């Protein structure tokens, strides 16, 4: 019998889920309804499902009718892909209505909302799954397996550098993410992926976090200091923005036009804000130091104006060192199909034994989004694939990933290290 789903939030992140349900997993899964604050976006999603995916249109519900949708449609599971700051509302309401939940990362954005979700899971006995697709990318799986096999002995330290380029990285400064109240900043919205990977690779939890972060490239003041003058608030149809390499035109892409340009008349949300304008409250340059429960220490950096997209990670142990470099496909959210988002273009995994010859570790190339992780994860969630032990992330994993970023944000503000266990009761 097919499992049934309803989806709340029909922006760019939703497509990966409904493509999977209406595509390779249509025999095992069925989408019952859509929910959003914006009717135009829901109508556009229905057209895509009918015209592009050979599916059927489903009933739509405004966000204020979320409980009504559950009562009428009776889905087994709610998929949450709304704005980050609203995740907890839908997760908790779904759990209390007797549904399981699949939520996009980050699970939520602050300690209070995180605690409310943890308490709701405990109270209801229902399940929350956080879609950490990067866990399933073959290169990330290979790194975990090498560590578990003892290839470098006991892990002592990690250096992790993530680069967001001036296409993908800039995109966070055009849209709702630029307001830290919406997203928790990149430490929560984006780095939750990376902090989860370290928890996953090392099999441990964060203990103490210290960080420094600032807005050094984007925003009006930084641009004007460099002699860049962009007096417009948005970029679609603006003559002065035509030669701006950071500008996007929402009318030039049918998906962005259908979801955001056409949807703007309903809620006023502007998807193409000037990355060198006012109103940006998130950081673009961040450095973090984390001590873990197993006494390993990580140095982590993220910056969002890099010349290439991807990451470098080095993991040191008592028996050697592992180095992984991944170059990823750059993308703009909702700019194309979900299979292009974070696709791996080049992967190198090196093993340096403490005593012995270094070697290149062969890694299977993962096809599709997020280093090939999307397809594998979606087969496990919606299809018949046997779950891989330790790969599916639950509410506790979701909490541990965001708590590193939440602690980093607190450290940015106070200049002090933060004890992670003071933030929530796990």
MISEKOL-182670 format. One record per residue (C-alpha): x negated, y negated, z; residue in one letter. Coordinates in steps of 0.001 Angstrom, whole numbers, plus 500000, padded with zeros to 6 digits. Layout:
N
<<X,Y,Z>,'A'>
...
REM end
This chain:
426
<<500000,500000,500000>,'X'>
<<498638,496600,499020>,'X'>
<<497623,494206,501780>,'X'>
<<499334,490834,501611>,'X'>
<<497827,487370,501922>,'X'>
<<498805,483721,502089>,'X'>
<<496274,480968,501420>,'X'>
<<496074,477565,503110>,'X'>
<<493945,474940,501390>,'X'>
<<493893,474994,497575>,'X'>
<<490790,472893,496910>,'X'>
<<487608,474142,495280>,'X'>
<<486791,476818,497878>,'X'>
<<490109,478637,497385>,'X'>
<<489373,479886,493882>,'X'>
<<486889,482589,494898>,'X'>
<<489599,484255,496966>,'X'>
<<492540,484121,494603>,'X'>
<<490316,485145,491658>,'X'>
<<489397,488281,493599>,'X'>
<<492987,489073,494582>,'X'>
<<494381,488540,491068>,'X'>
<<491354,490041,489336>,'X'>
<<489385,493148,490299>,'X'>
<<491379,493829,493474>,'X'>
<<494961,493306,492306>,'X'>
<<495827,496945,493038>,'X'>
<<494817,496656,496684>,'X'>
<<495785,493051,497433>,'X'>
<<498684,490692,496815>,'X'>
<<498924,486919,497232>,'X'>
<<502317,485854,498589>,'X'>
<<502126,482078,498993>,'X'>
<<500085,478869,498914>,'X'>
<<499976,476137,501539>,'X'>
<<498400,472682,501331>,'X'>
<<498942,469054,502237>,'X'>
<<499104,468264,498515>,'X'>
<<501779,469636,496151>,'X'>
<<499838,468681,493006>,'X'>
<<496923,470899,494026>,'X'>
<<499240,473817,494751>,'X'>
<<501011,473402,491402>,'X'>
<<497672,473289,489595>,'X'>
<<496547,476467,491398>,'X'>
<<499735,478224,490352>,'X'>
<<499102,477222,486717>,'X'>
<<495553,478595,486883>,'X'>
<<496798,481866,488337>,'X'>
<<499375,482241,485560>,'X'>
<<497500,480876,482540>,'X'>
<<493927,481961,483296>,'X'>
<<494258,484979,485575>,'X'>
<<497411,486644,484188>,'X'>
<<499057,486448,487575>,'X'>
<<502382,485124,488772>,'X'>
<<503201,481821,490406>,'X'>
<<503853,482117,494136>,'X'>
<<505953,479999,496518>,'X'>
<<504300,476838,497827>,'X'>
<<504586,475285,501279>,'X'>
<<503408,471942,502571>,'X'>
<<501070,472096,505568>,'X'>
<<503875,470981,507865>,'X'>
<<505717,474183,506902>,'X'>
<<502827,476541,507663>,'X'>
<<504786,478378,510379>,'X'>
<<507799,478590,508069>,'X'>
<<505628,480164,505375>,'X'>
<<504467,482892,507749>,'X'>
<<508008,483539,508971>,'X'>
<<509431,483790,505451>,'X'>
<<506592,485556,503630>,'X'>
<<505266,487751,506479>,'X'>
<<501684,488073,505189>,'X'>
<<499272,490493,506818>,'X'>
<<496435,487972,506649>,'X'>
<<496024,484202,506293>,'X'>
<<493082,482902,504229>,'X'>
<<491878,479484,505483>,'X'>
<<490038,477230,503010>,'X'>
<<491216,473814,504184>,'X'>
<<489136,470854,505417>,'X'>
<<486793,472091,508152>,'X'>
<<488281,470016,510970>,'X'>
<<491695,471643,510396>,'X'>
<<490541,475279,510390>,'X'>
<<491342,475834,514065>,'X'>
<<494956,474723,513663>,'X'>
<<495695,477326,511010>,'X'>
<<493554,480060,512557>,'X'>
<<495222,479794,515950>,'X'>
<<498757,479467,514548>,'X'>
<<498193,482504,512317>,'X'>
<<496825,484616,515162>,'X'>
<<499741,483711,517405>,'X'>
<<502164,484622,514602>,'X'>
<<500633,488113,514478>,'X'>
<<498425,487676,511392>,'X'>
<<494758,488433,510946>,'X'>
<<492633,485618,509515>,'X'>
<<489931,485266,506876>,'X'>
<<488300,481848,507121>,'X'>
<<485742,479986,505079>,'X'>
<<482653,478833,506918>,'X'>
<<482278,476972,509167>,'X'>
<<484840,478559,511464>,'X'>
<<485360,475118,513015>,'X'>
<<483418,471945,513828>,'X'>
<<483097,471331,517582>,'X'>
<<482903,473218,520914>,'X'>
<<486485,472512,521964>,'X'>
<<487990,473882,518759>,'X'>
<<485604,476829,518849>,'X'>
<<486654,477706,522404>,'X'>
<<490326,477457,521428>,'X'>
<<489785,479975,518608>,'X'>
<<487852,482372,520847>,'X'>
<<490602,482180,523459>,'X'>
<<493286,482789,520817>,'X'>
<<491528,485935,519569>,'X'>
<<491272,487202,523139>,'X'>
<<494911,486358,523822>,'X'>
<<496397,487864,520669>,'X'>
<<494092,490788,519923>,'X'>
<<494111,489875,516224>,'X'>
<<491044,489596,513998>,'X'>
<<489165,486651,512511>,'X'>
<<486669,487256,509716>,'X'>
<<484254,484518,508628>,'X'>
<<483156,484852,504999>,'X'>
<<479381,484748,505273>,'X'>
<<478736,485819,501692>,'X'>
<<474985,485163,501883>,'X'>
<<474622,488207,504146>,'X'>
<<475487,490404,501172>,'X'>
<<473009,488946,498672>,'X'>
<<470561,491778,497861>,'X'>
<<467480,489703,498737>,'X'>
<<468908,488762,502140>,'X'>
<<469910,492377,502797>,'X'>
<<466399,493522,501848>,'X'>
<<464825,491090,504314>,'X'>
<<467058,492358,507105>,'X'>
<<466226,495982,506320>,'X'>
<<462472,495314,506333>,'X'>
<<462702,493672,509745>,'X'>
<<464868,496506,511107>,'X'>
<<462373,499072,509789>,'X'>
<<459588,497393,511751>,'X'>
<<457671,496194,508679>,'X'>
<<456257,493247,510650>,'X'>
<<456633,494551,514196>,'X'>
<<458357,492322,516742>,'X'>
<<459482,489015,515210>,'X'>
<<457870,486048,516925>,'X'>
<<458647,483053,514721>,'X'>
<<460602,481899,511671>,'X'>
<<460066,478958,509334>,'X'>
<<463164,478273,507247>,'X'>
<<463394,475493,504660>,'X'>
<<466593,474892,502669>,'X'>
<<466693,472478,499751>,'X'>
<<469857,470915,498339>,'X'>
<<469200,469123,495078>,'X'>
<<470493,465835,493747>,'X'>
<<473420,467559,492032>,'X'>
<<474754,469914,494694>,'X'>
<<473324,468044,497682>,'X'>
<<474687,464725,496490>,'X'>
<<478155,466212,496219>,'X'>
<<478562,466324,500001>,'X'>
<<478207,462554,500029>,'X'>
<<480992,461990,497459>,'X'>
<<483819,463809,499226>,'X'>
<<485437,464377,502628>,'X'>
<<482256,465986,504001>,'X'>
<<480605,462532,504187>,'X'>
<<482710,461836,507304>,'X'>
<<481186,463822,510172>,'X'>
<<484573,464061,511871>,'X'>
<<485768,466173,508933>,'X'>
<<482806,468502,508492>,'X'>
<<480532,468389,511517>,'X'>
<<477857,467152,509120>,'X'>
<<475594,469398,507096>,'X'>
<<474259,470995,510287>,'X'>
<<477683,472594,510729>,'X'>
<<479217,472666,507261>,'X'>
<<476167,473877,505310>,'X'>
<<473573,475104,507795>,'X'>
<<476063,477477,509408>,'X'>
<<475196,479771,506454>,'X'>
<<471506,479595,507287>,'X'>
<<471833,479884,511051>,'X'>
<<474041,482926,510538>,'X'>
<<471386,484505,508307>,'X'>
<<468758,484173,511032>,'X'>
<<471124,485674,513631>,'X'>
<<471843,488450,511119>,'X'>
<<468204,489079,510153>,'X'>
<<466865,489091,513696>,'X'>
<<469854,490642,515482>,'X'>
<<469775,487931,518115>,'X'>
<<471525,484756,519287>,'X'>
<<470468,481115,519678>,'X'>
<<469467,480005,523166>,'X'>
<<468006,476475,523045>,'X'>
<<468168,473906,520231>,'X'>
<<466327,470631,519692>,'X'>
<<466646,468539,516567>,'X'>
<<466196,465251,514773>,'X'>
<<468369,464096,511903>,'X'>
<<468981,460922,509967>,'X'>
<<470440,459416,506794>,'X'>
<<467337,458505,504800>,'X'>
<<468322,458667,501120>,'X'>
<<472071,458301,500550>,'X'>
<<474204,455385,501740>,'X'>
<<474200,451702,500837>,'X'>
<<471376,450567,503120>,'X'>
<<468925,453210,501883>,'X'>
<<469725,452546,498243>,'X'>
<<469370,448789,498553>,'X'>
<<466058,449213,500388>,'X'>
<<464803,451057,497300>,'X'>
<<466184,448376,494989>,'X'>
<<469222,450383,493867>,'X'>
<<472417,448325,493605>,'X'>
<<475707,450181,493115>,'X'>
<<478562,447830,494082>,'X'>
<<481387,450272,493238>,'X'>
<<483222,452498,495733>,'X'>
<<483988,455291,493256>,'X'>
<<482705,456378,489852>,'X'>
<<485477,457713,487569>,'X'>
<<486309,455178,484879>,'X'>
<<483941,452584,486346>,'X'>
<<481871,450902,483637>,'X'>
<<479030,450001,486012>,'X'>
<<478671,453653,487023>,'X'>
<<478235,455060,483529>,'X'>
<<474438,455094,483735>,'X'>
<<474326,456229,487384>,'X'>
<<472846,459779,487450>,'X'>
<<474683,460389,490746>,'X'>
<<478099,459462,489358>,'X'>
<<480744,462006,488329>,'X'>
<<483795,461529,486122>,'X'>
<<486709,463562,487458>,'X'>
<<488577,463298,484151>,'X'>
<<485789,465096,482253>,'X'>
<<486314,468403,484055>,'X'>
<<489751,470075,483837>,'X'>
<<489518,471660,487286>,'X'>
<<488434,468491,489066>,'X'>
<<491028,466536,487115>,'X'>
<<493816,468944,488005>,'X'>
<<492929,469270,491674>,'X'>
<<491695,465790,492539>,'X'>
<<492254,463103,489901>,'X'>
<<495871,464129,489387>,'X'>
<<496298,464969,493072>,'X'>
<<495076,461574,494206>,'X'>
<<498428,459951,493536>,'X'>
<<499938,462041,496328>,'X'>
<<497457,461562,499174>,'X'>
<<494921,458945,498035>,'X'>
<<491943,461280,498451>,'X'>
<<489022,460160,496254>,'X'>
<<486730,463040,495252>,'X'>
<<484241,460796,493417>,'X'>
<<483076,458318,496046>,'X'>
<<479791,456495,495520>,'X'>
<<476969,458369,497275>,'X'>
<<475240,455006,497765>,'X'>
<<478282,453315,499237>,'X'>
<<479504,452642,502763>,'X'>
<<481245,455004,505161>,'X'>
<<478754,457890,505255>,'X'>
<<478297,459246,508781>,'X'>
<<476447,462511,508056>,'X'>
<<472697,463053,507857>,'X'>
<<470760,464009,504733>,'X'>
<<467403,464835,506400>,'X'>
<<467338,467273,509344>,'X'>
<<464688,469150,511314>,'X'>
<<465558,471644,514048>,'X'>
<<463700,473831,516539>,'X'>
<<465546,476880,517915>,'X'>
<<464559,479386,520588>,'X'>
<<466455,482677,520442>,'X'>
<<467470,485147,523123>,'X'>
<<464740,487551,521931>,'X'>
<<462180,484730,522471>,'X'>
<<461546,484198,518750>,'X'>
<<461349,480538,517709>,'X'>
<<462529,478992,514441>,'X'>
<<461529,475758,512760>,'X'>
<<464278,474776,510296>,'X'>
<<464566,471932,507824>,'X'>
<<467308,470838,505447>,'X'>
<<467316,467910,503083>,'X'>
<<469896,467027,500471>,'X'>
<<467955,465146,497769>,'X'>
<<465502,467814,496618>,'X'>
<<464215,468311,493050>,'X'>
<<465308,471978,493089>,'X'>
<<467944,474084,494800>,'X'>
<<467198,477056,497029>,'X'>
<<465147,478082,500036>,'X'>
<<461865,479323,501470>,'X'>
<<461753,481468,504585>,'X'>
<<458746,482981,506342>,'X'>
<<459197,485449,509191>,'X'>
<<456162,486230,511355>,'X'>
<<455758,489210,513635>,'X'>
<<453249,491168,515661>,'X'>
<<452653,493389,512630>,'X'>
<<452613,490938,509740>,'X'>
<<454634,488421,507759>,'X'>
<<457520,488368,505268>,'X'>
<<458043,485511,502793>,'X'>
<<461176,485032,500705>,'X'>
<<461614,482310,498089>,'X'>
<<464910,481949,496232>,'X'>
<<465685,479457,493465>,'X'>
<<469430,478973,493064>,'X'>
<<471719,477616,490401>,'X'>
<<472754,474071,491185>,'X'>
<<476453,473301,491015>,'X'>
<<479198,470859,491898>,'X'>
<<482128,472320,493794>,'X'>
<<485140,472965,491534>,'X'>
<<482983,472096,488554>,'X'>
<<483124,475607,487077>,'X'>
<<484021,479180,488034>,'X'>
<<483085,480422,491497>,'X'>
<<480644,482963,490000>,'X'>
<<478126,480159,489314>,'X'>
<<478014,478776,492859>,'X'>
<<474649,479505,494431>,'X'>
<<473731,482112,491814>,'X'>
<<470119,483278,492178>,'X'>
<<467821,482258,489317>,'X'>
<<464569,483550,490773>,'X'>
<<463682,485677,493812>,'X'>
<<460281,486567,495275>,'X'>
<<459922,488695,498422>,'X'>
<<456428,489304,499804>,'X'>
<<455279,491612,502594>,'X'>
<<451938,490831,504250>,'X'>
<<450983,493615,506691>,'X'>
<<448683,492560,509506>,'X'>
<<446116,495148,508373>,'X'>
<<446582,496166,504770>,'X'>
<<447182,494905,501278>,'X'>
<<450028,492467,500611>,'X'>
<<452770,493606,498259>,'X'>
<<455666,492213,496288>,'X'>
<<458852,493909,497464>,'X'>
<<461142,494819,494554>,'X'>
<<464609,493333,495013>,'X'>
<<467672,494075,492928>,'X'>
<<468950,490942,491185>,'X'>
<<472361,490010,492546>,'X'>
<<474761,488859,489833>,'X'>
<<477254,486101,490543>,'X'>
<<477867,483556,493263>,'X'>
<<475694,483148,496357>,'X'>
<<472921,485399,495161>,'X'>
<<475351,488156,494224>,'X'>
<<476796,488206,497727>,'X'>
<<480280,487036,496701>,'X'>
<<481121,490108,494649>,'X'>
<<479885,492597,497260>,'X'>
<<481665,490831,500117>,'X'>
<<484941,490472,498196>,'X'>
<<484915,494175,497324>,'X'>
<<484624,494904,501025>,'X'>
<<487400,492478,502023>,'X'>
<<489945,493003,499239>,'X'>
<<488933,496244,497547>,'X'>
<<488143,499817,498484>,'X'>
<<484451,499402,499312>,'X'>
<<483364,501038,502564>,'X'>
<<482336,498271,505008>,'X'>
<<478597,498040,505587>,'X'>
<<477863,498288,509331>,'X'>
<<476801,494955,510776>,'X'>
<<477665,492896,507700>,'X'>
<<481243,491753,508279>,'X'>
<<481176,488600,510428>,'X'>
<<483790,488220,513174>,'X'>
<<484872,485281,515343>,'X'>
<<481845,485689,517625>,'X'>
<<479457,485579,514667>,'X'>
<<481313,482522,513419>,'X'>
<<480882,480845,516784>,'X'>
<<477175,481675,517104>,'X'>
<<476446,480249,513650>,'X'>
<<478129,476911,514274>,'X'>
<<476850,476559,517841>,'X'>
<<473296,476122,516545>,'X'>
<<474484,473257,514328>,'X'>
<<476736,471768,517003>,'X'>
<<473823,471850,519458>,'X'>
<<471574,470222,516842>,'X'>
<<474100,467415,516370>,'X'>
<<474201,466879,520131>,'X'>
<<470418,466809,520227>,'X'>
<<470378,464229,517388>,'X'>
<<472522,461973,519573>,'X'>
<<470777,462500,522933>,'X'>
<<467176,463158,521957>,'X'>
<<467222,466157,524298>,'X'>
<<467180,469951,523909>,'X'>
<<470568,471650,524244>,'X'>
<<471310,474939,526025>,'X'>
<<473716,476722,523661>,'X'>
<<475506,478669,526414>,'X'>
<<476745,475370,527926>,'X'>
<<478824,474639,524821>,'X'>
<<481405,477455,524940>,'X'>
<<482147,480613,526907>,'X'>
<<481437,483542,524621>,'X'>
REM end
